[in-house]
Amino acid sequence: MASRPGRRRKRHRRKGSPDLRGAMRLNLSSGGDAMVLPRKRRVPRTPRLLVMLDVSGSMERHVQLLLQLIFAVSQHTKRVETFVFSTSATRVTRELSAPSFSEALVRIGSVVRHWSGGTRIGEALAHVNTRHEYVLSRYTTVFLLSDGWDTGEPERLSYEVQRMRRRVHRVVWLNPLLGSEDYQPLTRSLQAALPYIDHHASARDVENLKRLPRLLR
């Protein structure tokens, strides 16, 4: 979120554009319950966020925390697009506009048929690259939330990550296993994708997630 040198901005509760980094900080510190959305004056173009959340079986214990964060941010800006995926991908942006997180979960459950299945990350990226290319621009930051356990072809994943990266501002892979004792990102899929990822960061717990707003700068 670049600004002109020498121009400082103040947060305001009513006027101005949504402060996405501030919103993430507030929601993480309050456990995902947003009370106030900070706003800034004189903000340049707000970055569009594309969130792709792995809801396969290996991610099951991490999904609710991550969805809660996505829901909290989505409540305050229209510039977030969200897809959940396992062996296929489903857009859930509309479902996350529900008035409460519990209602959002019900709505997501009614449209997602591939919950807790296997994982084909390359196919999920291909779905967005091909059928939802309108969400990709030089202003887009992509957050790919996955542990990297993938049953698809690494070559397909590598190709689709490169294809997406050429069209967006940056790609951030958030991995709930990263930072765990003895964990090394050695799966074939991660090894295939990492050369084209701008940041590989941990999403293991709330403390790690609090560091995410700086990746929007």
N, C-alpha and C positions, 0 to 999 in steps of 0.2 A: 504494500500500500504506500507507494511513493508519494512524497509531497515536495513542493519547491523548497530549496534551501532557505533557511532563515525565517520560514513561516511557521509559527507555532499554532496549535489548535487546542481549543478547550472543549471539554465534554459538556453537553447540555442534555437535559432530560427530555426536552420536547422538540427543539429545532435541530435541523441538520440531518445527516445521513446516519444509518445504523453503524455503530462501531463494533465490527465483528470480533476483533481481538478482545475488546473490553467485555463483550457479551460472553465469550468463551471463558474468560477469567472469572467473571461473576458467577456463571453457572457452575463451573467446577468447584468454586469455593463454597457454593451453597448446595452442593449435592445434586445439581441439575434443575433446581426450582428457580426459574428466573423471576425476579421481583422487579428489577429496573433494567431497561436496556440503555446503556450509555449511548450518547450521540455526539457527533463531532460537527463543528462548523468547518467550512472551507476544505472538506474532504475531497480528494480526487476520486476517480472512478472506483467504486467499490468492487473488490474482486469477486468474481463468480466462483462459487465452490461447487465442485462435483465430488460427492461422497459415494464410494462403492464399498459396501459392507458385506463381508463374507459371513453367511449364516449357515455354513456347513456344520456337520457334526463336531468337528474338532474345535470349532469356535463357540460352541454352545454356551459355555460358562462366561464368555466375555461379551456376548451380544447385547444383553440388557443394559449394561453400563454404557456401551458405545451408542446404542440407540437412544438412550436418555439424553446424552450430550447432543446428538444430532437433532433430536426433537426440540431441545431448548433453544438451539441456535435457529432452527427453522421457524420457530414461532415469531421471530422478530425480523426476518428479512426474506424477501422473495428470491434472493440470489443464490439459494442453495438448491441443488438438484441431488436427489438421493436414489440410489439403486441398491437393492440387496441381491446377493447371488450365491449360488452353490454350483450346480451343474448348468444353470441358466440364470439370466438376470431379469429382475422385475423393477420397474420404476415405482417408487413409493412416495414421491414428493407430495402428491395430493393427500395421501393417507396421513402424513406427518403434520398436516395443517389442522388436525383434529383438536378440539378444545382442551383435551387432557392427554397425558401420556398413556394412561390405561386405555382410553378410547382409540388412540393411535395404534396401539398393539393389536386391538381387536380388528381394526380396519386392515392393518398389514396382514394379519393372519388370514383374512378373508380373500386376499388377492395373491398371496405367495404360496405356491404349491410345492416348492423345492426346499422347504425348511429342513435343516439337519441332514441334508443329503451329502453326496460327495462334493468334490470341488474341481471345477474347470475354469480357472481364472482367465485363461486366454480366450475362451468362448464368451465369457462375460464381457471382457473388454471389447471383443469383436462386435457384440450386440450393440454396445454404446457407440463405438466408432462408425458403425454402418447405419443403424436405425435411429440414433439420437445424436447425430453429429452437431445439431444446433446448440448443444450444451458446451461445445468445445470451441474455445477462442484463445487468443493470445492473452486474455485477461483471466483465464480459468486456472485455478489451482485444484489439482486432483488429489484427494485423499483416498488411498486404497488401504482398507483395513482388513488385514488377513494374516494368518499365521504361516502362510506359504505352503501348507500341506496340500498338494495339488495332484490330481490324477490325470490331468491333461498333458498334452505334449509340450515340453519346454520350448521347442522351436516356435510353436504357435503363440505362446505367451510372450516370448522375446519379440516376435514380429508385431504383435498388437500393442505392446508397451511402446515400442519405437514409433509406431503409427500414431498413437495418442500423443506421445511426447512432442512430436513435431508440430502439433496444432495447439498446444496449451502453454501456459506460463511456466508451470512446474508440476512435477508428480512427486507426491510424498507417500511412501509406504509405511503405514503404522502397524507394527507387529506386536501383539500382546505377549509373545514369547521372548522378544528381545530384552535383554537385561536379566533374564532368569539364570540361575546358577548352571554352569556347564552348557548353556545353549549356544550353538553356533549356527548361523544361517547357511546351512550346507545342502539344503534340498536342491534338486536339479532345477526346479522352477525358479527359486529365488536366485540361484546363480545365473540363470538365463536373463532374469529381469533386472537385477541390480545395476548393471552398467548403464541403464537408461533411466534410473531413478535418481531424483535430485537429493532426496533425504530418505534414509531408512531409520525410523525413530521408534521408540518403544511406546506401546499403548497398554502396558502391563497393569497400571493402576492409576488412580486419580492424580498422584504426584507427578507421574510421567506425563499425563494428559495436560497438566497445567503449563507445560513447556510449549504446547502447540501454537499458541497465538503468535509467537515470534516467527513462525514459519509463514505467516500471512504477510509479512513485511515486504 
